[in-house]
Each structure stands twice: as C-alpha cells, then as structure tokens.
C-alpha cells in the first residue's frame, strides 16, 4: 500500500522553535470544557479555546502520552492506557534541557541579537517543569463537534532551534487550527545528551538517535489516534522551521568527542560496554552539568550516523535512498538571512570589521572542513565580497558574513536535500523575505522568527 503523502518543511523532521504560546503549566486555557474524546488508549477531555470573534473556536487536548515514560538511552515504547477521563487542560513536563545562560543580558548580547534573547526569555516560561517522563503531545482541533462532514488535514509540528532545548508546548496551535481548518499536533522529544548521545565508541552499531525515534513514535500515535479528533490520518503534514534544515550537515559530524567529554565529566569509563550502564546510574543533574564543549557552529549533541536509525546510505547509495522518497511531497525553504541569529547584538546593529568577518569565516571553515582550510577561507571571502563597490563599511561586511554563513549552514543543505527527491512536480522551494529591510545602513530583523509567524498564521491573531 502506498504511504500517505508527507509534506516536510525541513529535512529529517526537525525544526526551529518560536515561543508564541500563551498557556503554561498550572494554568488552564480559558474556555468551557471540550467534548470527551475516546481514543485507543482511553478517554480525554480538554478545553475550548477562543481567539477572538474572527476565528472559530478550537478544542485543545494537552499532555497526551504518545509513548511510555522512557528508559534512559533506550528507544521509546508503546504508551500506556488509562482509565477514566484524562484531564487534557494542562501541559505536561518538557524534556530535560539546557537553555543558553540568560541571567546577564549584557553578557548574553555578546553572543546573540536582542530579539533572540527576548524570545528565549519568553520560551523559558514553558521549560520550568522538566522530567525524563516527557513524551507528550498536544492536539488542537476545530470545535465542530459531530457536525464536520469530512476529516481535517493534520499538521504535526516538530520543534527545534537547538537539539539541546525547546518544547512543543511553546507553540499555541489553536490559531493555525482555527484559521486553517486543520488539526495541529505539537510534541516533545528527548534533547541533548538524553536524545542524541552516540555511544558507538567501537565499530559496532547501537542506537543513538533517541530523539528521532521519539518523533517517529509520535507520528505513529498520530496515525492511530488522530481520527478520533477529527483528523485524516492519510493526510499528514510534518512541518518545522529554521535550523533543522541544516540537519544534513550535522549527520556528517563526529559526535564521539562530546561523548568522551561527557564520560570524563561524570567519571564513567568511555568504552562500548561500560558507558551506557554507567550513564544510566548518574543523576540527571550530573549529566546536564557535565562540561561538554562543542566547536562553534556545531552542536554538542544532535542527529548522527549510528548505523541503525541513521545509516550511511544517504552518502554511499544515494540512488537507493532517493527511491524511498518517491511517495513524499516536500516543501523546503530558507529566509534571506538565516544566520543573523549567530551574531552579537552590536554586530547585528552596527556591523563587523574586516578582521571580525575573516575570523568568523576562518572559525567556521576550521570547525567544519578537514582539508585546504586556508584556500577555502580565501575563496569564501572573495566570493562574498561586493567588488563593484570600493569601500567595505562595517554593515556591508556584516551582510557578507551573514550571507556566507546562511548559504553554508542553511541554503546548501536544504537545496542538497530537496535535490534528492526524484519527483520535481511534488518538490517545492521558497525564500522568505517578509518585507524586512536587509540593506546597508539598516539593522536587520530576525527573519527566521517572522517566517514562523506567517507559517502558523499567528499574525492573524495579533
């Protein structure tokens, strides 16, 4: 039987998170109780959500377990059933994670723009309740009761920004569900060391990408359950945003350096047989506090080749890999300046010097490539210099740097991924500019966050 079409807005089902929801743990969304929905695992009652007079009401069912409480460094298992009517008015815990240090605004703005700093502050309110028992999802469906004549398309949002922090709880899916007449699903998955530790210290194959397996488990739960909420399980779109598009690059990095650092940080022996049993006995706080430092532009933990969940077929047998993509439809895209989030606030506002541009490019090349490093730096600097203009003021140098980093980390991986899909008629690509002025003498705005507002119709509710 042919698989249902899948529209993936970023490769490998990963995404960048924008904190835009309004409800938080411990506070029910405003509205009367929803219908009681009977699922394969039990009954659940949520709450009706109203987003103003222009949008129809939506029913929100929050905190549904799509898998059993996970065993550390093991794949997810089937979710438990429950008796009675489950209270679906509240978000459940998020997965353990580590946000960047936001305690000192001045220090934080040396590493990120002010817009990103403020957004992470908003995100933080959704991350206060953490637990390893975190494999939950939220369902937002139009409040049509039994009057719907046809099932709604389903959109599953996979959060991102970082493989170390984030939660589906931060997306208020009610606006998109109402405006688009779709069922919206958001989810949590394991992050950081708990989600992406690769313990393959020897040439053997052992599962490493637990976070990706969580996403697969959530999609299976949706397939089996979403019809009860008015969704069409044969019409599922998986979508996300931003940095997840660079996931292909992360698959080619070596994750074992971070694994060795982690083992040393918690006094575990870094051998194939001893590492995971030792890490399972460590307190969660010790794992999260272990001093694991990744090279700039690379994550300490993320999707990696483990030979099971992700193998090297993508690189060694590309034709065979592409053959499996025939039944999927894909829409992928980038913004005009995806890498602007990697500059400091002063660099984004005032520009960079030639020395700062060259140093950043050199760091990226050294941490990403293995050969001909000096030649690569020279070629990139040459190709991204506007030779039609004599002077190179700081803001123009900033533009060149952002464009180079954006092309390397986002545009190239996305286009390479889209090129693998054999059916051009079902493959689409977009570039989002959002009306933002990205020109000499102007401060850029963070386009990647704006993209998300348009994608999820959140601008409609403002």
Secondary structure, DSSP 4 states (H G I P E B T S, - for coil): -PPPPEEESSGGG-B--------BTTBPPSS-EEEEEE-SS-EEEEEEE---TTS--EEEEEEEESSPPPPTTS---PPPP--SEEE-SSPPPBPP------S-HHHHTTTS-HHHHHHHHHHHTTSSSB-S---EEEEEEE--TT--SSPEEEEEE--BS-SSS--GGGS-THHHHHHHT-EEEEE----HHHHH-----SSS-----HHHHHHHHHHHHHHHHGGGGTEEEEEEEEE--GGGGGHHHHHTS-THHHHHHHHHHTT---STTTHHHHHHTS-HHHHHHS---PPTTS-SS-----SSSS-THHHH-HHHHHHTTTT-EEEEEEETTGGGGGS-HHHHHH---HHHHHHHHHHHHHHH--S-HHHHHHHHHHHTS-TTSS---HHHHHHHHHHHHHIIIIIHHHHHHHHT-S-GGGEEEEEE-TT---STTSPPP-HHHHHHHHHTTGGGG-
